[in-house]
Amino acid sequence: MLHQETRALIIGGGFGGIQTALNLEAQHIPNLKITLVSNKSHFEYLPTLYRVITGKSPLEVCIPIRDIFEEKRIEFCLDTIISFDPEKRRAHGESGSTYQFDYAILALGSETAYFNIPGLSKHSFTFKSVREAIILKNHLHTLFEECKATSDPARKVSALHFVIVGGGPTGIELAGELSEYARALCTNHGISRDLLTIDILEGASRILPMFPKETSEIVKKRLHELQINVFTNRPMVKEELDTLEARGVSMNTQTVIWTAGVKPHSFYGTIKGFVFDQKGRVLVNEYLEAQGNNNIFVIGDGASTPFSGMAQTAVHDGNFVASVIGDKLKRIPILHYKPKKPYYSLPIGSGWAITSIGPFTLTGYKGWIVRRLADLRYFISILSFKKAFTVFQNGKILCETCEICNESIGV
């Protein structure tokens, strides 16, 4: 007698989607077909995305999904889901394909939110993807070339004034890396470092407002050591072509980098029957199923859970949902979801980080080593050791044909 195939459809190739697929596959559940659909052929390791902006190899954040799923019973489809029907248990792709499912896992991540600030979306830079990071990197090089060529002092100052809006982890990590990279570019182009200005604007009363106050003070001191200016209580008002206005201040700059706003993926709002919290996240039950929708799970940034928005949370959610599906199919008791508080590790410039794990906090080189080991540990969890170590090494190329990598080096 033939057993009917059970179909698990995963939408999204980020931390949560990849982890769900790998965990489900590792359980070796008979007659389970695992399909992951993503609009990107690669997985992006977002915690180190800022390094692409400052000239590091995109390989550290851009890993072909086929390498992750190599020799695994996981079907990967490069497609963009354009509609999702919970009642009929199917999703439609931009390619024209229809994906039927018995279990669906929505792991779409988040997207940039501009909060209706005039001119911001048109004139600012963001980097929520490798492509956006490469665009910003190329912009930086263009500015240094223009600065070297012009004799207009005001133009030079404007070109080398970089404003990062948002004093959260993304903003401060980028600021630290940009400080060292921009100074190196000054040397390479024969430009005085005195012309260089890097500012962080934060709307709250301190940077890293979601972290302990002691952490904020340590990080602020580190930023000052790197000659980075920190302005708090400065929410943005508007942005024009070469001008930024925040509360009580106006700045002339050609580079505004927006890191202050994210929101759950807008696709969630198109799904009939989903219920949302005040932040636009999908309300879920004790199994991470969307409320009122049996066997339709929402994980990571889109789920209304305590630590939603963190990569570690997405991985935790992926493991949990995979175990729930496995337990359902094996007809054994299912445990309830328990949020897991993430540790944090914030690198600020090369060789320095503040890392907190439970009651322990490490700063400086020790903190940086722990962060790099955490990166390596994750790569090993999704790749063979050889490939993981290749990804971990600066400047190494894993894939000769990746359009993202080739774009970044001008191929």
TORRODO-723580 format. One record per residue (C-alpha): y, z negated, x negated; residue number from 1. Coordinates in pm, 1 decimal. Each point is the difference from the previous one (the first is absolute). Example, Ala and Ser with C-alpha at 12.3 -4.5 7.8 and 13.67 -1.06 7.14 Angstrom:
atom v = -450.0, w = -780.0, u = -1230.0, pos = 1 .
atom v = 344.0, w = 66.0, u = -137.0, pos = 2 .
END
This chain:
atom v = 0.0, w = 0.0, u = 0.0, pos = 1 .
atom v = 341.6, w = 98.0, u = -138.4, pos = 2 .
atom v = 266.6, w = -268.7, u = -16.9, pos = 3 .
atom v = 345.7, w = 98.5, u = 124.3, pos = 4 .
atom v = 264.5, w = 26.8, u = -268.9, pos = 5 .
atom v = 282.8, w = -256.9, u = 6.4, pos = 6 .
atom v = 338.4, w = 136.0, u = -105.0, pos = 7 .
atom v = 260.2, w = -210.0, u = -180.5, pos = 8 .
atom v = 336.5, w = 175.8, u = -33.6, pos = 9 .
atom v = 253.6, w = -135.5, u = -248.9, pos = 10 .
atom v = 353.7, w = 135.9, u = 20.1, pos = 11 .
atom v = 203.6, w = -61.3, u = -314.1, pos = 12 .
atom v = -84.5, w = 20.1, u = -369.4, pos = 13 .
atom v = 189.2, w = -306.9, u = -123.7, pos = 14 .
atom v = -127.2, w = -339.8, u = -106.7, pos = 15 .
atom v = -141.6, w = -94.3, u = 340.9, pos = 16 .
atom v = -161.8, w = 333.5, u = 80.5, pos = 17 .
atom v = -161.4, w = 42.1, u = -342.2, pos = 18 .
atom v = -133.1, w = -356.5, u = 3.0, pos = 19 .
atom v = -146.3, w = 33.5, u = 349.6, pos = 20 .
atom v = -181.5, w = 319.8, u = -95.3, pos = 21 .
atom v = -141.7, w = -141.3, u = -324.2, pos = 22 .
atom v = -114.2, w = -323.4, u = 164.1, pos = 23 .
atom v = -163.1, w = 178.4, u = 293.4, pos = 24 .
atom v = -180.5, w = 238.5, u = -234.8, pos = 25 .
atom v = -121.7, w = -287.0, u = -218.0, pos = 26 .
atom v = -177.2, w = -158.1, u = 298.8, pos = 27 .
atom v = -237.1, w = 301.1, u = 26.3, pos = 28 .
atom v = -2.6, w = -13.0, u = 379.5, pos = 29 .
atom v = -252.3, w = 252.4, u = 137.3, pos = 30 .
atom v = 139.5, w = 293.7, u = 198.9, pos = 31 .
atom v = 362.0, w = -99.6, u = -64.3, pos = 32 .
atom v = 229.1, w = 295.2, u = -70.2, pos = 33 .
atom v = 317.8, w = -105.5, u = -180.1, pos = 34 .
atom v = 295.4, w = 240.0, u = 11.1, pos = 35 .
atom v = 336.3, w = -67.9, u = -160.3, pos = 36 .
atom v = 294.5, w = 222.4, u = 92.6, pos = 37 .
atom v = 317.2, w = -1.8, u = -209.7, pos = 38 .
atom v = 296.2, w = 233.3, u = -31.6, pos = 39 .
atom v = -17.3, w = -42.5, u = -378.2, pos = 40 .
atom v = -275.9, w = 105.5, u = -235.7, pos = 41 .
atom v = 71.0, w = -302.4, u = -216.3, pos = 42 .
atom v = 21.1, w = -376.3, u = 29.6, pos = 43 .
atom v = 333.0, w = -145.9, u = -108.7, pos = 44 .
atom v = -2.0, w = -334.4, u = -179.2, pos = 45 .
atom v = 339.9, w = -109.6, u = 128.1, pos = 46 .
atom v = 39.2, w = -327.2, u = -199.9, pos = 47 .
atom v = 76.9, w = 203.8, u = -313.5, pos = 48 .
atom v = 178.7, w = 291.7, u = 166.8, pos = 49 .
atom v = 328.8, w = -96.2, u = -166.6, pos = 50 .
atom v = -152.6, w = 88.8, u = -337.4, pos = 51 .
atom v = -11.5, w = 368.7, u = 96.1, pos = 52 .
atom v = 378.0, w = -1.9, u = 43.7, pos = 53 .
atom v = 43.6, w = -117.5, u = -356.6, pos = 54 .
atom v = -214.1, w = 264.0, u = -163.2, pos = 55 .
atom v = -349.7, w = -149.2, u = 6.9, pos = 56 .
atom v = -297.8, w = 213.9, u = 94.7, pos = 57 .
atom v = -48.7, w = 39.0, u = 376.7, pos = 58 .
atom v = -372.1, w = -49.5, u = -63.6, pos = 59 .
atom v = 47.3, w = -377.4, u = 24.0, pos = 60 .
atom v = 101.5, w = 36.2, u = 363.4, pos = 61 .
atom v = -156.4, w = 333.0, u = 97.8, pos = 62 .
atom v = -380.7, w = 4.0, u = 11.4, pos = 63 .
atom v = -190.1, w = 291.4, u = 160.9, pos = 64 .
atom v = -194.5, w = -131.6, u = 299.7, pos = 65 .
atom v = -295.0, w = 219.6, u = -95.9, pos = 66 .
atom v = -35.2, w = -209.1, u = -318.5, pos = 67 .
atom v = -5.4, w = -321.9, u = 201.7, pos = 68 .
atom v = -264.2, w = 131.4, u = 242.0, pos = 69 .
atom v = -207.4, w = 178.3, u = -262.6, pos = 70 .
atom v = -374.8, w = -31.2, u = 74.5, pos = 71 .
atom v = 73.0, w = -207.6, u = 310.1, pos = 72 .
atom v = -98.1, w = 77.8, u = 358.8, pos = 73 .
atom v = 357.5, w = 33.7, u = 118.1, pos = 74 .
atom v = 145.5, w = 316.2, u = 147.6, pos = 75 .
atom v = 360.5, w = 61.7, u = -103.4, pos = 76 .
atom v = 224.9, w = 229.7, u = 204.4, pos = 77 .
atom v = 344.0, w = 107.5, u = -116.7, pos = 78 .
atom v = 187.3, w = 17.6, u = 329.2, pos = 79 .
atom v = 288.8, w = -153.1, u = 194.2, pos = 80 .
atom v = -91.7, w = -173.7, u = 324.2, pos = 81 .
atom v = 241.9, w = 107.5, u = 273.1, pos = 82 .
atom v = -153.2, w = -169.5, u = 304.9, pos = 83 .
atom v = -234.6, w = -288.5, u = 69.2, pos = 84 .
atom v = -174.6, w = -65.5, u = 332.6, pos = 85 .
atom v = -153.8, w = -348.9, u = 29.5, pos = 86 .
atom v = -165.3, w = 73.4, u = 334.6, pos = 87 .
atom v = -172.3, w = 325.3, u = -100.2, pos = 88 .
atom v = -75.9, w = -134.8, u = -347.2, pos = 89 .
atom v = 138.6, w = 293.4, u = -191.6, pos = 90 .
atom v = 285.1, w = 98.7, u = -227.1, pos = 91 .
atom v = 148.6, w = 342.6, u = -61.6, pos = 92 .
atom v = 115.6, w = 129.5, u = -335.8, pos = 93 .
atom v = 276.1, w = 240.0, u = -94.2, pos = 94 .
atom v = -273.5, w = 227.1, u = -136.6, pos = 95 .
atom v = -141.0, w = 43.3, u = 352.3, pos = 96 .
atom v = -295.9, w = -227.1, u = -66.4, pos = 97 .
atom v = -115.7, w = -259.0, u = 251.8, pos = 98 .
atom v = -140.8, w = -329.9, u = -126.1, pos = 99 .
atom v = -226.0, w = -187.1, u = 240.6, pos = 100 .
atom v = -66.1, w = -366.1, u = -72.4, pos = 101 .
atom v = -185.5, w = -308.4, u = 112.2, pos = 102 .
atom v = 208.0, w = -222.9, u = -226.4, pos = 103 .
atom v = 353.3, w = 82.0, u = -114.6, pos = 104 .
atom v = 194.6, w = -171.0, u = -277.5, pos = 105 .
atom v = 373.1, w = 74.2, u = -10.0, pos = 106 .
atom v = 143.7, w = -66.1, u = -345.1, pos = 107 .
atom v = 318.0, w = 207.3, u = -1.8, pos = 108 .
atom v = 219.5, w = -229.3, u = -206.1, pos = 109 .
atom v = 377.1, w = -8.8, u = 39.3, pos = 110 .
atom v = 303.2, w = 224.8, u = -35.7, pos = 111 .
atom v = 363.8, w = -37.8, u = -99.1, pos = 112 .
atom v = 240.9, w = -162.4, u = 246.1, pos = 113 .
atom v = 372.8, w = 74.4, u = -37.7, pos = 114 .
atom v = 128.6, w = -232.5, u = 274.2, pos = 115 .
atom v = 242.1, w = 268.3, u = 124.3, pos = 116 .
atom v = 232.3, w = -48.3, u = -300.0, pos = 117 .
atom v = 232.7, w = 303.9, u = -7.1, pos = 118 .
atom v = -78.0, w = 249.7, u = -276.6, pos = 119 .
atom v = -284.4, w = -203.6, u = -149.5, pos = 120 .
atom v = -293.8, w = 226.2, u = 83.7, pos = 121 .
atom v = 192.9, w = 308.4, u = -114.0, pos = 122 .
atom v = 136.9, w = -120.8, u = -333.0, pos = 123 .
atom v = -236.7, w = -270.5, u = -128.0, pos = 124 .
atom v = -328.7, w = 20.1, u = -188.7, pos = 125 .
atom v = -320.4, w = -175.0, u = 98.0, pos = 126 .
atom v = -340.2, w = -19.5, u = -166.5, pos = 127 .
atom v = -277.8, w = -73.1, u = 242.7, pos = 128 .
atom v = -207.4, w = 285.5, u = -142.5, pos = 129 .
atom v = -70.2, w = 161.7, u = -335.5, pos = 130 .
atom v = 196.7, w = 309.7, u = 103.4, pos = 131 .
atom v = 307.3, w = -208.5, u = 82.1, pos = 132 .
atom v = -32.0, w = -180.7, u = -332.8, pos = 133 .
atom v = -14.7, w = 330.6, u = -188.5, pos = 134 .
atom v = 307.6, w = 127.4, u = 186.1, pos = 135 .
atom v = 190.4, w = -311.8, u = -105.6, pos = 136 .
atom v = -120.9, w = 30.8, u = -359.1, pos = 137 .
atom v = 120.0, w = 361.4, u = -18.5, pos = 138 .
atom v = 334.7, w = -106.5, u = 149.3, pos = 139 .
atom v = 43.8, w = -257.5, u = -278.1, pos = 140 .
atom v = -59.6, w = 259.6, u = -270.3, pos = 141 .
atom v = 248.1, w = 238.6, u = 164.4, pos = 142 .
atom v = 265.9, w = -271.9, u = 2.4, pos = 143 .
atom v = -40.8, w = -71.6, u = -370.6, pos = 144 .
atom v = 28.0, w = 370.1, u = -79.2, pos = 145 .
atom v = 317.7, w = 24.2, u = 209.7, pos = 146 .
atom v = 141.8, w = -314.3, u = -156.6, pos = 147 .
atom v = -56.0, w = 142.7, u = -346.3, pos = 148 .
atom v = 167.5, w = 329.6, u = 93.8, pos = 149 .
atom v = 309.6, w = -131.4, u = 181.6, pos = 150 .
atom v = 321.0, w = -127.0, u = -160.6, pos = 151 .
atom v = 121.7, w = -169.5, u = 318.8, pos = 152 .
atom v = -19.3, w = -380.0, u = -55.6, pos = 153 .
atom v = -13.2, w = -77.4, u = 373.7, pos = 154 .
atom v = -284.4, w = 245.9, u = 46.3, pos = 155 .
atom v = -194.4, w = -159.2, u = -284.4, pos = 156 .
atom v = 39.0, w = -347.0, u = 147.7, pos = 157 .
atom v = -106.2, w = 118.1, u = 345.4, pos = 158 .
atom v = -301.7, w = 185.6, u = -138.9, pos = 159 .
atom v = -129.3, w = -305.0, u = -184.9, pos = 160 .
atom v = 59.2, w = -250.8, u = 278.0, pos = 161 .
atom v = -332.1, w = -72.2, u = 171.6, pos = 162 .
atom v = -4.3, w = -210.6, u = 315.9, pos = 163 .
atom v = -324.6, w = -145.2, u = 133.5, pos = 164 .
atom v = 33.6, w = -125.4, u = 355.8, pos = 165 .
atom v = -252.4, w = -271.1, u = 70.2, pos = 166 .
atom v = -79.5, w = -306.6, u = -206.5, pos = 167 .
atom v = -365.0, w = -21.8, u = 99.0, pos = 168 .
atom v = -297.7, w = 62.2, u = -233.1, pos = 169 .
atom v = 39.6, w = 379.1, u = 1.4, pos = 170 .
atom v = 368.8, w = -15.4, u = -86.6, pos = 171 .
atom v = -22.4, w = -252.2, u = -280.0, pos = 172 .
atom v = -306.8, w = 164.3, u = -158.6, pos = 173 .
atom v = 177.0, w = 335.8, u = -3.7, pos = 174 .
atom v = 319.3, w = -155.0, u = -139.2, pos = 175 .
atom v = -185.0, w = -153.0, u = -294.2, pos = 176 .
atom v = -180.0, w = 321.3, u = -84.9, pos = 177 .
atom v = 311.4, w = 213.7, u = 54.1, pos = 178 .
atom v = 208.2, w = -219.8, u = -230.4, pos = 179 .
atom v = -220.7, w = 72.9, u = -300.0, pos = 180 .
atom v = -60.1, w = 364.0, u = 90.1, pos = 181 .
atom v = 368.3, w = 81.8, u = 54.4, pos = 182 .
atom v = 94.5, w = -154.0, u = -332.5, pos = 183 .
atom v = -260.3, w = 213.0, u = -172.8, pos = 184 .
atom v = 141.7, w = 309.2, u = 173.0, pos = 185 .
atom v = 348.2, w = -97.0, u = -121.5, pos = 186 .
atom v = -129.8, w = -4.7, u = -356.5, pos = 187 .
atom v = -183.9, w = 331.2, u = 42.1, pos = 188 .
atom v = 311.3, w = 172.1, u = 137.1, pos = 189 .
atom v = 248.6, w = -160.8, u = -239.3, pos = 190 .
atom v = 179.3, w = -183.8, u = 282.8, pos = 191 .
atom v = 157.9, w = -343.5, u = -39.6, pos = 192 .
atom v = -199.2, w = -270.9, u = 175.1, pos = 193 .
atom v = 330.3, w = -161.1, u = 97.6, pos = 194 .
atom v = 31.9, w = 266.5, u = 272.2, pos = 195 .
atom v = -322.0, w = -115.1, u = 166.8, pos = 196 .
atom v = 14.3, w = -225.6, u = 307.9, pos = 197 .
atom v = -294.0, w = -117.8, u = 212.9, pos = 198 .
atom v = 74.0, w = -200.9, u = 313.1, pos = 199 .
atom v = -226.8, w = -165.1, u = 256.0, pos = 200 .
atom v = 145.2, w = -54.4, u = 346.4, pos = 201 .
atom v = -173.3, w = -252.6, u = 225.1, pos = 202 .
atom v = 107.8, w = -81.4, u = 353.5, pos = 203 .
atom v = -146.6, w = -352.0, u = -5.8, pos = 204 .
atom v = 139.9, w = -300.9, u = -184.4, pos = 205 .
atom v = -242.1, w = 47.4, u = -290.2, pos = 206 .
atom v = -234.7, w = 259.8, u = -141.4, pos = 207 .
atom v = -368.5, w = -28.5, u = 94.0, pos = 208 .
atom v = 91.8, w = -194.7, u = 315.3, pos = 209 .
atom v = -365.9, w = -17.9, u = 112.2, pos = 210 .
atom v = -104.0, w = -169.5, u = -326.4, pos = 211 .
atom v = 57.5, w = -359.1, u = -119.6, pos = 212 .
atom v = 357.2, w = -67.0, u = -111.0, pos = 213 .
atom v = -119.8, w = -88.5, u = -350.3, pos = 214 .
atom v = -153.6, w = 346.3, u = -31.9, pos = 215 .
atom v = 327.1, w = 161.4, u = 105.6, pos = 216 .
atom v = 191.3, w = -192.9, u = -266.9, pos = 217 .
atom v = -246.2, w = 89.6, u = -277.2, pos = 218 .
atom v = 11.5, w = 367.8, u = 96.1, pos = 219 .
atom v = 380.0, w = 0.0, u = 24.9, pos = 220 .
atom v = 22.9, w = -138.4, u = -352.7, pos = 221 .
atom v = -238.5, w = 269.3, u = -126.3, pos = 222 .
atom v = 206.8, w = 273.9, u = 166.6, pos = 223 .
atom v = 317.4, w = -130.0, u = -161.6, pos = 224 .
atom v = -174.1, w = 6.5, u = -338.8, pos = 225 .
atom v = -63.4, w = 370.8, u = 63.2, pos = 226 .
atom v = 373.1, w = 46.5, u = 84.2, pos = 227 .
atom v = -69.5, w = 66.0, u = 367.3, pos = 228 .
atom v = 264.9, w = -116.0, u = 247.0, pos = 229 .
atom v = -116.3, w = -184.7, u = 312.2, pos = 230 .
atom v = 215.0, w = -9.1, u = 313.8, pos = 231 .
atom v = -118.6, w = -210.4, u = 293.8, pos = 232 .
atom v = 138.0, w = -26.3, u = 354.5, pos = 233 .
atom v = 84.3, w = 371.2, u = -27.1, pos = 234 .
atom v = -161.4, w = 190.8, u = 288.0, pos = 235 .
atom v = 67.9, w = 372.4, u = -5.0, pos = 236 .
atom v = 260.9, w = 143.9, u = 234.5, pos = 237 .
atom v = -14.7, w = 374.8, u = -71.1, pos = 238 .
atom v = -56.5, w = 261.7, u = -268.1, pos = 239 .
atom v = 184.3, w = 321.4, u = -72.0, pos = 240 .
atom v = -62.5, w = 269.8, u = -260.3, pos = 241 .
atom v = 118.4, w = -197.1, u = -306.9, pos = 242 .
atom v = 95.9, w = -330.7, u = 157.4, pos = 243 .
atom v = -186.0, w = -303.1, u = 129.0, pos = 244 .
atom v = 157.6, w = -265.9, u = 218.1, pos = 245 .
atom v = -146.3, w = -345.9, u = 45.3, pos = 246 .
atom v = 153.7, w = -317.2, u = 135.4, pos = 247 .
atom v = 314.0, w = -60.5, u = -205.9, pos = 248 .
atom v = -68.1, w = 263.1, u = -265.6, pos = 249 .
atom v = 23.0, w = 375.1, u = -57.6, pos = 250 .
atom v = -182.2, w = 174.9, u = -285.5, pos = 251 .
atom v = 22.7, w = 347.9, u = -150.2, pos = 252 .
atom v = -351.4, w = 119.6, u = -76.7, pos = 253 .
atom v = -217.3, w = 309.7, u = 18.8, pos = 254 .
atom v = -318.7, w = -203.7, u = 26.4, pos = 255 .
atom v = -77.6, w = -241.0, u = 282.4, pos = 256 .
atom v = -364.6, w = -105.2, u = 10.9, pos = 257 .
atom v = -97.9, w = -150.5, u = 334.3, pos = 258 .
atom v = -278.7, w = -260.9, u = -16.4, pos = 259 .
atom v = 120.6, w = -233.4, u = 276.3, pos = 260 .
atom v = -173.3, w = 125.1, u = 311.1, pos = 261 .
atom v = -348.8, w = 91.4, u = 120.0, pos = 262 .
atom v = -159.6, w = 24.7, u = 342.7, pos = 263 .
atom v = -351.9, w = 66.2, u = 129.4, pos = 264 .
atom v = -94.8, w = 366.5, u = 14.6, pos = 265 .
atom v = 161.9, w = 168.2, u = 299.5, pos = 266 .
atom v = -333.7, w = 154.3, u = 106.2, pos = 267 .
atom v = -111.8, w = -336.4, u = 139.6, pos = 268 .
atom v = 271.4, w = 29.9, u = 263.8, pos = 269 .
atom v = -155.5, w = 321.2, u = 134.6, pos = 270 .
atom v = -332.8, w = -161.4, u = 89.1, pos = 271 .
atom v = -40.9, w = -81.2, u = 367.0, pos = 272 .
atom v = -82.2, w = -361.0, u = 81.7, pos = 273 .
atom v = 104.1, w = -161.0, u = -330.0, pos = 274 .
atom v = 216.3, w = -314.6, u = 20.2, pos = 275 .
atom v = 252.1, w = -88.0, u = -272.1, pos = 276 .
atom v = 179.7, w = -303.7, u = -140.4, pos = 277 .
atom v = 373.4, w = -17.2, u = -73.6, pos = 278 .
atom v = -49.5, w = 166.9, u = -338.8, pos = 279 .
atom v = -181.5, w = 296.8, u = 152.7, pos = 280 .
atom v = -342.3, w = -110.2, u = -123.0, pos = 281 .
atom v = -306.7, w = 37.2, u = 221.3, pos = 282 .
atom v = -123.4, w = -319.3, u = 163.4, pos = 283 .
atom v = -363.9, w = -57.9, u = -94.8, pos = 284 .
atom v = -272.4, w = -245.3, u = 101.8, pos = 285 .
atom v = -214.6, w = -230.0, u = -213.2, pos = 286 .
atom v = -199.7, w = 301.4, u = -126.0, pos = 287 .
atom v = 307.7, w = 214.6, u = -82.3, pos = 288 .
atom v = -68.8, w = 218.6, u = 302.2, pos = 289 .
atom v = 312.3, w = 127.8, u = 175.1, pos = 290 .
atom v = 46.4, w = -220.2, u = 305.6, pos = 291 .
atom v = -199.5, w = 137.9, u = 293.2, pos = 292 .
atom v = -175.8, w = 262.0, u = -214.8, pos = 293 .
atom v = -358.5, w = -72.7, u = -93.9, pos = 294 .
atom v = -111.6, w = 143.1, u = -339.1, pos = 295 .
atom v = 347.0, w = 137.1, u = -83.3, pos = 296 .
atom v = 132.6, w = -193.6, u = -299.1, pos = 297 .
atom v = 347.0, w = -14.9, u = -155.2, pos = 298 .
atom v = 26.5, w = -128.6, u = -356.5, pos = 299 .
atom v = 257.3, w = -43.4, u = -274.0, pos = 300 .
atom v = 371.8, w = 56.3, u = 56.4, pos = 301 .
atom v = -39.5, w = 102.9, u = 364.2, pos = 302 .
atom v = -179.3, w = -316.5, u = 116.9, pos = 303 .
atom v = 182.9, w = -306.3, u = 128.3, pos = 304 .
atom v = -153.3, w = -248.6, u = -245.4, pos = 305 .
atom v = 164.4, w = -272.5, u = -214.7, pos = 306 .
atom v = -1.2, w = 184.4, u = -334.4, pos = 307 .
atom v = 24.8, w = 356.9, u = 125.4, pos = 308 .
atom v = 183.1, w = 231.2, u = -241.1, pos = 309 .
atom v = -178.5, w = -105.4, u = -319.0, pos = 310 .
atom v = -255.2, w = 217.0, u = -179.8, pos = 311 .
atom v = -229.9, w = -300.9, u = -39.3, pos = 312 .
atom v = 12.1, w = -53.4, u = 376.7, pos = 313 .
atom v = -97.5, w = 361.8, u = 66.5, pos = 314 .
atom v = -300.4, w = -36.2, u = -232.9, pos = 315 .
atom v = -96.2, w = -329.1, u = 166.5, pos = 316 .
atom v = 31.0, w = 161.0, u = 344.5, pos = 317 .
atom v = -211.3, w = 297.6, u = -106.3, pos = 318 .
atom v = -279.4, w = -224.2, u = -122.9, pos = 319 .
atom v = 15.5, w = -208.5, u = 317.7, pos = 320 .
atom v = -11.5, w = 293.8, u = 242.6, pos = 321 .
atom v = -286.9, w = 160.8, u = -191.1, pos = 322 .
atom v = -193.7, w = -326.8, u = 32.4, pos = 323 .
atom v = 80.8, w = -19.0, u = 373.0, pos = 324 .
atom v = -131.4, w = 352.4, u = 59.2, pos = 325 .
atom v = -309.1, w = -74.0, u = -208.2, pos = 326 .
atom v = -68.3, w = -321.9, u = 190.5, pos = 327 .
atom v = 46.2, w = 175.7, u = 335.5, pos = 328 .
atom v = -248.0, w = 269.9, u = -94.0, pos = 329 .
atom v = -245.4, w = -258.8, u = -131.7, pos = 330 .
atom v = 53.7, w = -207.9, u = 316.0, pos = 331 .
atom v = 74.8, w = -320.7, u = -186.6, pos = 332 .
atom v = 281.1, w = -254.4, u = 68.0, pos = 333 .
atom v = 347.2, w = 117.1, u = -99.1, pos = 334 .
atom v = 243.9, w = -228.4, u = -181.0, pos = 335 .
atom v = 365.5, w = -19.6, u = 98.6, pos = 336 .
atom v = 276.3, w = 136.4, u = -221.8, pos = 337 .
atom v = 156.2, w = -247.8, u = -242.1, pos = 338 .
atom v = 322.9, w = 107.0, u = -175.9, pos = 339 .
atom v = -8.2, w = -31.0, u = -376.4, pos = 340 .
atom v = 322.0, w = -97.8, u = -175.7, pos = 341 .
atom v = 66.9, w = 253.0, u = -278.1, pos = 342 .
atom v = 90.9, w = -101.9, u = -352.7, pos = 343 .
atom v = 300.9, w = 171.7, u = -149.6, pos = 344 .
atom v = 72.8, w = 152.7, u = -336.6, pos = 345 .
atom v = 337.7, w = 161.4, u = -63.6, pos = 346 .
atom v = 43.0, w = 195.1, u = -325.6, pos = 347 .
atom v = 364.1, w = 32.1, u = -105.6, pos = 348 .
atom v = 24.2, w = 221.8, u = -306.8, pos = 349 .
atom v = -276.8, w = 62.2, u = -250.0, pos = 350 .
atom v = -194.6, w = -302.1, u = -115.4, pos = 351 .
atom v = 146.8, w = -242.3, u = 256.8, pos = 352 .
atom v = -112.6, w = -112.8, u = 343.7, pos = 353 .
atom v = -2.3, w = -304.0, u = 221.5, pos = 354 .
atom v = -345.2, w = -57.0, u = 145.6, pos = 355 .
atom v = -97.1, w = -269.8, u = 248.7, pos = 356 .
atom v = -362.4, w = -67.7, u = 93.9, pos = 357 .
atom v = -46.8, w = -310.7, u = 210.8, pos = 358 .
atom v = 166.4, w = -294.3, u = -177.0, pos = 359 .
atom v = 38.1, w = 188.8, u = -329.8, pos = 360 .
atom v = 304.9, w = 204.5, u = -102.5, pos = 361 .
atom v = 18.4, w = 201.5, u = -320.1, pos = 362 .
atom v = 313.5, w = 167.8, u = -132.4, pos = 363 .
atom v = 69.6, w = 236.8, u = -285.5, pos = 364 .
atom v = -273.5, w = 176.5, u = -193.9, pos = 365 .
atom v = -281.3, w = -215.3, u = 143.9, pos = 366 .
atom v = 106.2, w = 87.4, u = 351.8, pos = 367 .
atom v = 16.5, w = 368.1, u = -94.8, pos = 368 .
atom v = -352.1, w = -3.6, u = -147.6, pos = 369 .
atom v = -139.7, w = -155.1, u = 319.5, pos = 370 .
atom v = 173.7, w = 268.9, u = 207.2, pos = 371 .
atom v = -139.2, w = 282.6, u = -213.3, pos = 372 .
atom v = -348.7, w = -149.2, u = 18.2, pos = 373 .
atom v = 35.2, w = -18.2, u = 378.5, pos = 374 .
atom v = 86.6, w = 371.8, u = 4.5, pos = 375 .
atom v = -303.9, w = 79.8, u = -215.7, pos = 376 .
atom v = -222.7, w = -214.5, u = 219.0, pos = 377 .
atom v = 103.6, w = 195.9, u = 307.1, pos = 378 .
atom v = -58.6, w = 337.3, u = -167.2, pos = 379 .
atom v = -349.6, w = -114.2, u = -100.3, pos = 380 .
atom v = -67.8, w = -98.0, u = 363.3, pos = 381 .
atom v = 52.3, w = 359.1, u = 122.2, pos = 382 .
atom v = -98.6, w = 212.9, u = -301.1, pos = 383 .
atom v = -264.4, w = 14.1, u = -270.6, pos = 384 .
atom v = 97.0, w = -210.8, u = -302.1, pos = 385 .
atom v = 65.8, w = 308.2, u = -211.7, pos = 386 .
atom v = 234.0, w = 155.3, u = 255.1, pos = 387 .
atom v = 162.7, w = -334.3, u = 78.2, pos = 388 .
atom v = 84.7, w = -54.0, u = -365.8, pos = 389 .
atom v = 134.8, w = 354.5, u = -25.9, pos = 390 .
atom v = 230.7, w = -67.8, u = 294.0, pos = 391 .
atom v = 108.4, w = -327.1, u = -159.3, pos = 392 .
atom v = 108.3, w = 164.0, u = -325.6, pos = 393 .
atom v = 356.6, w = 128.5, u = -12.4, pos = 394 .
atom v = 34.9, w = 376.0, u = -15.1, pos = 395 .
atom v = -366.0, w = 83.6, u = 52.9, pos = 396 .
atom v = -95.7, w = 279.8, u = 240.1, pos = 397 .
atom v = -295.1, w = -45.2, u = 235.8, pos = 398 .
atom v = 41.2, w = 322.3, u = 194.3, pos = 399 .
atom v = 113.7, w = 329.7, u = -155.1, pos = 400 .
atom v = 59.3, w = 167.2, u = 336.9, pos = 401 .
atom v = 189.6, w = -270.0, u = 193.0, pos = 402 .
atom v = 315.9, w = 156.7, u = 139.9, pos = 403 .
atom v = 184.1, w = -331.6, u = -23.7, pos = 404 .
atom v = -78.9, w = -49.4, u = -369.8, pos = 405 .
atom v = 76.8, w = 361.6, u = -81.3, pos = 406 .
atom v = 330.5, w = -18.9, u = 186.8, pos = 407 .
atom v = 102.1, w = -305.9, u = -199.5, pos = 408 .
atom v = -53.7, w = 170.7, u = -335.4, pos = 409 .
atom v = 146.7, w = 333.1, u = 104.4, pos = 410 .
atom v = -321.7, w = 202.9, u = 16.5, pos = 411 .
END
